[in-house]
Amino acid sequence: MAYVINDGCVMCGACEGACPVGAISAGADKYEIDADTCISCGACAGACPTGVISEE
């Protein structure tokens, strides 16, 4: 199951650098995770300082 970034994203970019498969990119107002690329490892959730990344 892919991870998602909720609306509390502060656009810090910590999650993007933590993703081992490059599934995260900057969107208009928050970072977004490509569900087809995400391997559900949880690295992004662990790197997020605001805790807004969770399993879908």
C-alpha positions as CSV (number, residue, x, y, z in Angstrom):
1,M,0.0,0.0,0.0
2,A,1.5,3.4,-1.0
3,Y,2.1,6.3,1.3
4,V,0.4,9.6,0.9
5,I,1.3,13.2,2.0
6,N,-1.5,15.0,3.8
7,D,-2.3,18.8,3.6
8,G,0.0,19.7,6.5
9,C,3.1,19.4,4.3
10,V,5.4,22.4,4.8
11,M,7.4,21.7,1.5
12,C,10.7,21.1,3.3
13,G,11.8,18.4,0.9
14,A,13.1,15.9,3.6
15,C,10.8,13.2,2.2
16,E,12.0,13.5,-1.3
17,G,15.7,13.0,-0.4
18,A,14.7,10.0,1.8
19,C,12.9,8.1,-0.9
20,P,15.1,5.3,-2.3
21,V,13.1,4.9,-5.5
22,G,12.4,8.6,-6.4
23,A,8.7,8.3,-6.0
24,I,8.3,11.8,-4.4
25,S,8.2,15.1,-6.2
26,A,7.2,18.7,-5.5
27,G,3.6,19.5,-6.3
28,A,1.8,22.9,-6.4
29,D,1.3,23.2,-2.6
30,K,2.8,20.0,-1.2
31,Y,5.0,17.1,-2.1
32,E,3.3,14.2,-3.8
33,I,4.1,10.5,-3.9
34,D,3.6,8.5,-7.1
35,A,1.6,5.4,-5.9
36,D,2.9,3.3,-8.9
37,T,6.5,3.9,-7.9
38,C,6.2,3.8,-4.1
39,I,7.5,0.6,-2.6
40,S,5.9,1.3,0.8
41,C,9.2,1.2,2.7
42,G,8.2,4.1,5.0
43,A,11.5,6.0,4.7
44,C,9.6,9.1,3.8
45,A,7.4,8.9,6.8
46,G,10.4,8.5,9.1
47,A,12.1,11.6,7.5
48,C,9.1,13.9,7.7
49,P,9.5,16.4,10.5
50,T,5.8,17.3,10.6
51,G,4.5,13.7,10.6
52,V,2.1,14.2,7.7
53,I,3.0,11.1,5.7
54,S,1.0,8.0,6.3
55,E,-0.1,4.8,4.6
56,E,-3.0,5.2,2.2
